[in-house]
């Protein structure tokens, strides 16, 4: 093979082919013209660490769990599988497992504020002894749940067959009350005119019981009264014992087993609230180092902190931000720069952030700027004034990474979501619709790097998406009333779960 052929082969290996996404499942599909209740709209999605369980939360305060059903043990069945020609690579299938009411609406009498029951975030904890554990939170209160199968004994039949004749009348009666009655334990009494029927009772049945296995959700801990502002994030630590919760101005550290005490580790509240210039928008623990966490701000910056430095982490160990061109600043610059979500890659090396216009990938070893920027809403820039008027500019879109770190995804309007390749030389930029036909009117978007000057970890690579995102084949503009805010990527496979209003759609590649 010539050197040119070898280089081409290396390039093809370095840039994987775009994935071919297919529809897998939908739960709660809305029929045409069906009115969606506000409480049924999904507000949180999260896979567990194995990918075998999926949890969703809604605005009605409910948590719904799904479990995977397509995993099989193939050991010892190779010959049978060969005879059946059974496909080994099946797409993931989930089924409804259980649901429970996590939060109820409350009222803060001290501040005269209603606290809605909407689930803001769900995070899975380590499972143990066949039980599932997870954290859920609304604006003010975090709850720690244990979901486990319980065997419940159920009585199927009464002791005696009351349909048979019993001589002079019933044995017991609780409808008359006199002082001369002989009372028995169950609240009835023995009648004075009672006599055994001739030949005894024709039918006597012993109590028949059965064991039923039911899934029971039990709240083990409630972590409350620690946040003055709305909780926007919760994140488990890799130590399996602690987690953080973040609101606009503070981040608190909790122990899972202690609900009446937390430690304030970040506090950005100024002495005078008039001096407040930015707020915390998202926070997440490092996936491997229990002493490190990152949080984002409304000014578009990400701070990496090390809890070993001090008890109160007022100073950051690293700051990640991209400087704006002063000549392009406008009234909307700071609003659209606000980061709505951050996620660590599984390797802990990269951080993915989502602001209103873009997805950005950051290398924690390089704080000079993002290593890749993916345009998501650039086509909406001329409409920022309209988006401000209808409050759409404040929509908070989430983001996610694939388990191998080669791709990223985020949502958009018209129930669309986008998948980008972030490996060296990748030009993948796919637009999909949350429907049974995800590629309807979309397909593969032409994506080309504006500049590519080297490796991913060394320079900024800016990927430009299609200028007509949100405009279908007929030229229809984006529908700002249908937005895909929440999505999650399976931890080990190319499978995405996303929420479109009250419907949960799942796709695989």
C-alpha positions as CSV (number, residue, x, y, z in Angstrom):
1,X,0.0,0.0,0.0
2,X,1.3,3.4,-0.9
3,X,1.8,6.1,1.7
4,X,-1.1,8.1,0.3
5,X,-3.4,5.0,0.7
6,X,-2.2,4.5,4.3
7,X,-2.9,8.2,5.1
8,X,-6.4,7.8,3.7
9,X,-7.0,4.7,5.7
10,X,-5.9,6.4,8.9
11,X,-8.1,9.4,8.1
12,X,-11.1,7.1,7.6
13,X,-10.4,5.4,10.9
14,X,-10.1,8.7,12.7
15,X,-13.4,10.1,11.4
16,X,-16.2,7.5,11.8
17,X,-19.0,7.4,9.3
18,X,-22.2,9.3,10.3
19,X,-24.7,7.1,12.2
20,X,-27.9,5.9,10.6
21,X,-30.5,6.7,13.2
22,X,-33.7,4.6,13.3
23,X,-36.9,4.8,15.4
24,X,-37.1,2.4,18.3
25,X,-40.0,3.1,20.6
26,X,-42.4,5.7,21.7
27,X,-44.3,5.9,25.1
28,X,-47.3,8.2,25.5
29,X,-47.6,9.1,21.8
30,X,-50.0,12.0,21.2
31,X,-52.7,11.5,18.6
32,X,-53.5,14.3,16.2
33,X,-55.5,17.0,17.8
34,X,-55.1,15.6,21.3
35,X,-54.8,18.2,24.0
36,X,-51.8,17.7,26.3
37,X,-52.3,18.3,30.0
38,X,-49.6,20.5,31.6
39,X,-48.9,17.9,34.3
40,X,-48.1,15.2,31.7
41,X,-45.2,17.2,30.0
42,X,-41.9,15.5,30.6
43,X,-39.4,17.7,32.4
44,X,-36.4,15.3,33.1
45,X,-34.8,12.2,31.5
46,X,-31.9,10.1,32.8
47,X,-30.4,6.7,32.0
48,X,-28.8,4.8,34.9
49,X,-25.1,3.8,34.8
50,X,-25.8,0.4,33.1
51,X,-28.3,1.7,30.6
52,X,-30.8,-1.0,31.7
53,X,-33.1,1.5,33.4
54,X,-34.5,4.9,32.3
55,X,-36.3,7.4,34.5
56,X,-38.4,10.3,33.4
57,X,-40.0,13.1,35.5
58,X,-42.9,15.3,34.6
59,X,-44.5,18.6,35.6
60,X,-47.0,16.7,37.7
61,X,-44.3,15.6,40.1
62,X,-44.3,12.0,39.0
63,X,-41.3,9.7,38.3
64,X,-41.8,6.9,35.7
65,X,-39.3,4.1,35.4
66,X,-38.6,1.9,32.4
67,X,-36.5,-1.2,32.2
68,X,-34.7,-2.8,29.3
69,X,-36.2,-6.1,28.0
70,X,-34.0,-7.1,25.0
71,X,-30.9,-8.1,27.0
72,X,-30.4,-11.9,26.9
73,X,-27.8,-14.3,28.1
74,X,-26.4,-15.9,24.9
75,X,-24.0,-18.2,26.7
76,X,-24.5,-21.9,25.9
77,X,-27.1,-21.2,23.1
78,X,-24.9,-20.6,20.1
79,X,-26.1,-23.6,18.2
80,X,-29.7,-22.8,18.9
81,X,-29.1,-19.2,17.7
82,X,-27.4,-20.4,14.5
83,X,-30.4,-22.7,13.7
84,X,-32.8,-19.8,14.4
85,X,-30.6,-17.3,12.6
86,X,-31.4,-15.0,15.6
87,X,-30.1,-11.5,15.1
88,X,-27.4,-10.6,17.6
89,X,-27.5,-6.9,17.2
90,X,-31.0,-6.0,18.3
91,X,-32.0,-2.4,19.0
92,X,-32.7,-1.6,22.7
93,X,-36.2,-2.2,23.9
94,X,-37.7,-0.8,27.1
95,X,-40.9,-1.4,28.9
96,X,-42.8,0.4,31.6
97,X,-41.7,-0.7,35.0
98,X,-43.4,1.5,37.6
99,X,-44.2,5.0,38.6
100,X,-44.6,7.0,41.8
101,X,-45.6,10.4,43.0
102,X,-42.3,12.1,43.9
103,X,-43.4,15.6,44.8
104,X,-46.6,17.4,45.6
105,X,-47.4,21.1,45.2
106,X,-46.5,23.1,48.3
107,X,-46.8,26.6,49.6
108,X,-44.1,28.6,51.3
109,X,-46.0,30.6,53.9
110,X,-42.9,32.5,54.9
111,X,-42.4,34.0,51.4
112,X,-46.0,33.6,50.2
113,X,-44.8,31.5,47.2
114,X,-46.2,28.5,45.5
115,X,-43.7,25.6,45.0
116,X,-44.8,23.6,42.0
117,X,-44.3,19.9,41.9
118,X,-42.4,19.8,38.6
119,X,-39.4,17.5,38.6
120,X,-36.3,19.5,37.6
121,X,-33.7,16.8,37.7
122,X,-33.3,13.0,38.2
123,X,-30.1,11.3,39.1
124,X,-29.5,7.6,39.5
125,X,-27.5,6.3,42.5
126,X,-25.6,3.0,42.9
127,X,-28.0,0.0,43.1
128,X,-27.7,-2.5,45.9
129,X,-29.3,-5.9,46.8
130,X,-31.6,-5.8,43.8
131,X,-33.0,-2.3,44.7
132,X,-32.8,0.8,42.6
133,X,-31.9,4.2,44.1
134,X,-32.4,7.6,42.7
135,X,-32.6,11.3,43.5
136,X,-35.3,13.6,42.3
137,X,-35.8,17.3,42.9
138,X,-38.2,20.1,42.3
139,X,-37.5,23.8,42.9
140,X,-36.9,23.4,46.7
141,X,-36.8,19.8,47.9
142,X,-34.6,16.8,47.0
143,X,-35.8,13.3,47.7
144,X,-33.9,10.0,47.8
145,X,-35.9,7.0,46.6
146,X,-35.6,3.3,46.9
147,X,-37.5,1.1,44.4
148,X,-37.6,-2.6,45.2
149,X,-39.7,-5.6,44.6
150,X,-41.8,-6.6,47.7
151,X,-43.7,-9.8,48.2
152,X,-47.2,-9.0,49.5
153,X,-49.4,-11.7,51.1
154,X,-53.0,-11.4,49.9
155,X,-56.0,-13.3,51.3
156,X,-58.1,-14.6,48.4
157,X,-61.1,-16.3,50.2
158,X,-63.1,-15.9,53.4
159,X,-62.9,-18.6,56.1
160,X,-66.5,-19.9,55.6
161,X,-68.7,-20.2,52.6
162,X,-71.6,-17.9,53.4
163,X,-73.7,-19.0,50.5
164,X,-74.4,-22.4,52.2
165,X,-77.4,-22.8,54.6
166,X,-76.5,-22.3,58.2
167,X,-79.6,-23.4,60.2
168,X,-81.2,-20.7,62.4
169,X,-79.3,-17.7,60.9
170,X,-75.9,-16.1,60.8
171,X,-73.3,-16.8,63.4
172,X,-72.4,-13.2,64.0
173,X,-74.1,-9.9,63.7
174,X,-72.8,-6.4,64.4
175,X,-75.9,-4.4,63.6
176,X,-77.5,-4.6,67.1
177,X,-76.0,-3.4,70.3
178,X,-77.2,-4.6,73.7
179,X,-75.4,-5.1,77.0
180,X,-76.2,-8.8,77.1
181,X,-74.3,-9.7,74.0
182,X,-71.1,-11.8,74.1
183,X,-68.7,-9.9,71.9
184,X,-65.9,-11.6,69.9
185,X,-62.6,-10.2,68.6
186,X,-63.8,-9.0,65.2
187,X,-66.5,-6.7,66.6
188,X,-69.5,-9.0,66.1
189,X,-71.2,-11.1,68.7
190,X,-72.7,-14.6,69.1
191,X,-76.4,-14.7,68.9
192,X,-78.4,-16.3,71.6
193,X,-80.6,-18.3,69.2
194,X,-77.6,-19.8,67.4
195,X,-77.6,-23.6,66.8
196,X,-75.6,-25.9,64.6
197,X,-77.4,-27.1,61.5
198,X,-78.3,-30.8,61.3
199,X,-75.3,-32.7,59.9
200,X,-72.9,-29.8,60.6
201,X,-71.7,-27.2,58.2
202,X,-71.8,-28.5,54.6
203,X,-68.8,-26.4,53.6
204,X,-65.8,-25.1,55.5
205,X,-62.9,-23.3,53.8
206,X,-59.6,-22.4,55.2
207,X,-58.1,-18.9,54.3
208,X,-56.3,-19.1,51.0
209,X,-53.4,-16.6,50.6
210,X,-51.2,-15.8,47.6
211,X,-47.9,-14.0,47.3
212,X,-47.8,-11.2,44.8
213,X,-44.6,-9.4,43.8
214,X,-45.1,-5.6,43.6
215,X,-42.7,-2.8,43.0
216,X,-42.7,-0.5,46.0
217,X,-41.1,3.0,45.9
218,X,-40.2,4.3,49.3
219,X,-38.7,7.8,50.1
220,X,-35.7,7.2,52.3
221,X,-34.5,10.7,52.8
222,X,-35.8,14.3,52.2
223,X,-33.2,17.0,51.8
224,X,-35.1,20.3,52.4
225,X,-34.7,23.9,53.6
226,X,-31.2,24.4,52.1
227,X,-32.0,26.6,49.1
228,X,-33.4,30.1,49.0
229,X,-33.6,30.0,45.2
230,X,-34.7,27.4,42.7
231,X,-32.6,24.2,42.4
232,X,-31.3,23.8,38.9
233,X,-28.9,20.9,39.3
234,X,-28.2,17.8,41.3
235,X,-25.2,15.6,40.7
236,X,-23.9,12.4,42.3
237,X,-20.3,12.1,43.3
238,X,-18.1,9.2,42.1
239,X,-17.5,8.2,45.8
240,X,-21.1,7.0,45.9
241,X,-21.7,8.7,49.2
242,X,-22.2,12.4,48.5
243,X,-24.0,14.6,46.0
244,X,-24.3,18.3,45.2
245,X,-27.3,20.5,44.7
246,X,-27.1,24.0,43.0
247,X,-29.4,27.0,42.8
248,X,-28.8,30.4,41.3
249,X,-26.3,31.5,43.9
250,X,-25.1,28.5,45.9
251,X,-23.9,25.0,45.6
252,X,-24.4,22.6,48.6
253,X,-22.7,19.3,49.4
254,X,-24.8,16.5,50.9
255,X,-24.2,13.1,52.3
256,X,-26.8,10.7,51.1
257,X,-27.4,9.3,54.6
258,X,-27.7,12.7,56.3
259,X,-30.7,14.8,55.4
260,X,-30.6,17.5,58.1
261,X,-27.1,19.0,57.3
262,X,-25.4,20.2,54.2
263,X,-22.2,22.1,53.5
264,X,-22.1,25.3,51.4
265,X,-19.1,24.9,49.1
266,X,-19.9,27.7,46.5
267,X,-21.5,31.0,47.3
268,X,-21.6,33.7,44.6
269,X,-24.2,35.9,46.4
270,X,-22.8,39.5,46.8
271,X,-23.2,41.5,49.9
272,X,-25.4,43.9,48.0
273,X,-27.8,42.1,45.6
274,X,-27.6,45.2,43.3
275,X,-24.0,44.1,42.5
276,X,-25.2,40.7,41.2
277,X,-23.9,40.2,37.7
278,X,-24.2,36.5,37.1
279,X,-25.8,33.4,38.5
280,X,-25.1,29.6,38.6
281,X,-27.0,27.8,35.8
282,X,-25.7,24.2,36.0
283,X,-23.3,22.1,38.1
284,X,-21.9,18.6,37.8
285,X,-19.3,16.4,39.6
286,X,-16.3,15.1,37.7
287,X,-17.1,11.4,36.8
288,X,-13.8,10.1,38.2
289,X,-12.3,12.6,40.7
290,X,-14.5,13.0,43.7
291,X,-12.8,16.3,44.7
292,X,-13.5,18.1,41.4
293,X,-16.7,19.6,40.0
294,X,-17.6,22.2,37.4
295,X,-20.4,24.8,37.3
296,X,-21.5,27.2,34.6
297,X,-22.8,30.7,34.8
298,X,-25.2,33.0,33.0
299,X,-22.2,34.9,31.5
300,X,-21.2,31.8,29.5
301,X,-18.2,30.8,31.6
302,X,-17.4,27.4,33.2
303,X,-15.5,27.2,36.5
304,X,-13.6,24.0,37.6
305,X,-13.1,23.8,41.3
306,X,-11.1,21.5,43.6
307,X,-12.7,20.9,47.0
308,X,-9.3,20.1,48.4
309,X,-8.2,23.7,48.2
310,X,-10.6,25.1,50.8
311,X,-13.9,24.4,52.5
312,X,-15.6,27.3,50.7
313,X,-14.5,27.2,47.0
314,X,-14.7,30.9,46.3
315,X,-11.8,30.7,43.9
316,X,-11.7,28.4,40.9
317,X,-8.8,26.3,39.8
318,X,-9.6,26.9,36.1
319,X,-11.9,29.2,34.2
320,X,-13.2,28.3,30.7
321,X,-14.8,31.1,28.6
322,X,-14.7,32.4,25.1
323,X,-14.1,36.1,24.6
324,X,-16.7,37.9,22.4
325,X,-15.8,40.2,19.6
326,X,-16.5,43.7,21.0
327,X,-17.7,44.7,17.5
328,X,-20.5,42.1,17.5
329,X,-21.9,42.9,21.0
330,X,-25.6,43.7,21.2
331,X,-28.5,43.8,23.7
332,X,-28.9,40.0,23.3
333,X,-25.2,39.0,23.6
334,X,-25.3,38.3,27.3
335,X,-28.7,36.5,27.2
336,X,-27.7,34.1,24.5
337,X,-24.3,33.4,26.1
338,X,-25.9,32.0,29.2
339,X,-25.1,28.3,29.5
340,X,-28.2,26.2,30.2
341,X,-26.5,22.8,30.7
342,X,-23.0,21.2,31.1
343,X,-22.0,17.5,30.9
344,X,-18.7,15.8,31.6
345,X,-17.6,13.2,29.1
346,X,-17.1,9.7,30.6
347,X,-13.4,10.1,30.5
348,X,-13.5,13.3,32.5
349,X,-11.3,15.1,30.0
350,X,-13.9,17.1,28.2
351,X,-16.9,19.2,29.2
352,X,-19.9,19.8,26.8
353,X,-21.8,23.0,27.3
354,X,-25.0,24.3,25.7
355,X,-25.9,27.9,25.3
356,X,-28.8,29.3,23.3
357,X,-27.0,29.4,20.0
358,X,-24.3,26.7,20.2
359,X,-22.9,23.5,21.6
360,X,-19.3,23.9,22.8
361,X,-16.8,21.2,23.7
362,X,-14.0,22.1,26.2
363,X,-10.8,20.4,27.1
364,X,-10.2,20.8,30.8
365,X,-6.4,20.9,30.1
366,X,-6.9,23.9,27.7
367,X,-8.6,27.0,29.1
368,X,-7.9,29.3,26.2
369,X,-11.2,28.4,24.5
370,X,-13.5,25.6,23.3
371,X,-11.9,22.9,21.1
372,X,-15.1,22.7,19.0
373,X,-18.1,24.8,18.5
374,X,-21.3,23.5,16.9
375,X,-23.8,25.9,15.5
376,X,-27.4,25.0,16.5
377,X,-29.5,28.1,16.3
378,X,-27.4,30.5,14.1
379,X,-30.3,30.7,11.6
380,X,-32.3,32.3,14.4
381,X,-30.0,35.3,15.0
382,X,-32.1,37.6,12.8
383,X,-35.1,36.7,15.0
384,X,-33.6,37.3,18.4
385,X,-35.9,40.3,19.0
386,X,-39.0,38.2,18.3
387,X,-37.6,35.4,20.5
388,X,-37.1,37.9,23.3
389,X,-40.6,39.2,23.0
390,X,-42.1,35.7,23.3
391,X,-39.6,34.6,26.0
392,X,-38.3,31.7,23.8
393,X,-34.8,33.2,24.1
394,X,-34.8,32.0,27.7
395,X,-35.5,28.3,26.9
396,X,-33.0,26.0,28.5
397,X,-31.9,23.2,26.2
398,X,-30.0,20.2,27.6
399,X,-27.1,18.4,25.9
400,X,-25.5,15.0,26.1
401,X,-22.5,13.0,24.9
402,X,-22.2,9.5,23.6
403,X,-20.5,7.0,25.9
404,X,-17.4,6.8,23.7
405,X,-17.2,10.6,23.5
406,X,-17.3,10.7,19.7
407,X,-20.6,12.4,19.3
408,X,-22.8,15.1,21.0
409,X,-26.5,15.9,20.8
410,X,-28.9,18.6,21.8
411,X,-32.5,19.7,21.1
412,X,-34.1,22.5,19.1
413,X,-37.5,23.8,18.1
414,X,-40.1,22.0,16.0
415,X,-39.3,18.9,18.1
416,X,-36.0,18.5,16.3
417,X,-32.7,17.4,17.8
418,X,-29.2,17.4,16.3
419,X,-26.3,15.0,16.5
420,X,-22.7,16.1,15.8
421,X,-19.5,14.2,15.4
422,X,-16.7,15.6,17.5
423,X,-13.8,13.3,16.6
424,X,-10.9,14.5,14.5
425,X,-11.9,15.3,11.0
426,X,-15.6,14.4,11.5
427,X,-18.2,16.4,9.5
428,X,-21.2,14.6,10.9
429,X,-24.2,16.9,11.6
430,X,-27.5,15.1,11.5
431,X,-30.9,16.7,12.1
432,X,-33.7,14.4,13.4
433,X,-37.3,14.9,14.3
434,X,-38.9,13.4,17.4
435,X,-41.4,11.2,15.6
436,X,-41.8,7.7,14.2
437,X,-40.0,8.9,11.1
438,X,-37.0,10.8,12.5
439,X,-35.4,11.6,9.1
440,X,-38.6,13.0,7.6
441,X,-37.7,16.1,5.6
442,X,-34.3,16.2,7.3
443,X,-31.6,13.7,6.4
444,X,-27.9,14.3,6.6
445,X,-27.1,18.0,6.9
446,X,-24.1,19.3,5.1
447,X,-21.6,20.2,7.8
448,X,-18.2,21.5,7.0
449,X,-15.4,22.9,9.2
450,X,-14.8,26.6,8.8
451,X,-11.3,26.0,9.7
452,X,-9.4,22.9,10.7
453,X,-5.8,23.5,11.8
454,X,-4.8,20.4,13.7
455,X,-5.9,18.0,16.4
456,X,-9.0,18.3,18.5
457,X,-7.2,18.9,21.7
458,X,-4.9,21.6,20.3
459,X,-6.9,24.1,18.4
460,X,-10.4,25.4,18.0
461,X,-12.5,23.6,15.4
462,X,-15.7,25.5,14.5
463,X,-18.3,23.3,12.8
464,X,-20.9,25.1,10.8
465,X,-24.4,23.5,10.6
466,X,-27.1,24.0,8.0
467,X,-28.3,27.6,7.8
468,X,-31.9,26.4,7.4
469,X,-32.3,24.3,10.5
470,X,-35.9,24.5,11.6
471,X,-37.0,25.1,8.1
472,X,-38.5,22.0,6.5
473,X,-38.6,21.0,2.8
474,X,-41.6,23.2,2.2
475,X,-39.9,26.3,3.7
476,X,-41.8,26.4,6.9
477,X,-40.1,28.2,9.8
478,X,-39.4,26.9,13.2
479,X,-42.3,26.2,15.5
480,X,-41.3,27.8,18.8
481,X,-44.3,26.2,20.6
482,X,-42.8,22.7,20.1
483,X,-39.4,22.4,21.6
484,X,-37.2,19.5,22.5
485,X,-35.5,20.5,25.7
486,X,-34.7,17.1,27.4
487,X,-32.7,14.2,26.0
488,X,-30.2,11.6,27.2
489,X,-27.7,9.3,25.5
490,X,-27.3,5.7,26.5
491,X,-24.1,5.2,28.5
492,X,-22.6,2.4,26.4
493,X,-24.6,2.3,23.1
494,X,-25.7,4.6,20.4
495,X,-29.2,5.1,21.7
496,X,-31.0,8.4,22.5
497,X,-34.1,9.0,24.5
498,X,-35.8,12.4,24.1
499,X,-39.0,14.1,25.3
500,X,-41.4,15.9,23.0
501,X,-44.1,17.3,25.3
502,X,-45.7,14.3,27.0
503,X,-44.2,11.7,24.6
504,X,-40.9,9.8,25.2
505,X,-39.2,8.8,21.9
506,X,-36.2,6.4,21.6
507,X,-33.8,6.0,18.7
508,X,-30.9,3.8,18.0
509,X,-28.1,3.6,15.4
